[in-house]
Amino acid sequence: MKGIPVTQCCINPSILSADFVNLEAELQRISNADAVHVDVMDNHFVPNLTIGLPVVQRIQAVSPVPLDAHLMIADADRWAPGFADAGLASVTFHAEASIAPVKLARELRSRGSKAGMALRPATPVEPYLDMLPELDMLLIMTVEPGFGGQAFLDITLPKIRRARAAIDGSGVGVAIQVDGGITEETITRAAEAGANVFVAGSAVYGADDPAAAIDRLREKGARTLRSATE
């Protein structure tokens, strides 16, 4: 993810909105995605319980595209490295769940994964700007983490803009991912603010043709990103 041009739009569908009974088939339906966004929730950090590392490993074994894990779990310092050891392309932990985020980011990278850090909507980005060189991706939640199908929170747009300005000013090339309420309408607002990696659940798996929905989202996001840099 490091080095992704600001004009390159990546779409990472969330399987939280997929049919878990037929998950291998659901993964094939999004084979044109840039990555599969896998939400890992522990019913502690967030009030929901999804899947753990053994299931994630099986998903990786059959996925046609790389895995982008989003760990909404407590004690990320203890558990996140195991996902990197499993060979995932990227592992994102929450800043609010880590005691030593710099150490954890370095450990994820040392184990072969790209390191991402997520922030809840109300968590300011400013305290973490100095650690941007330790990251490959900054995930700014555009809903409260824990459940799919929520409406996009426009109050997060100023934070995305501040993060983009800081990243561009530092030249570190960190991608900005947004997760929550991304549709063909909201992707434009998020891209205008500076995001370039987009997690979409309902907008993809709620469509009759998920692959076509991915193409439409990518086209809208890319067009906006190009316009913003012209």
Disulfide bonds with the S-S distance in Angstrom:
none
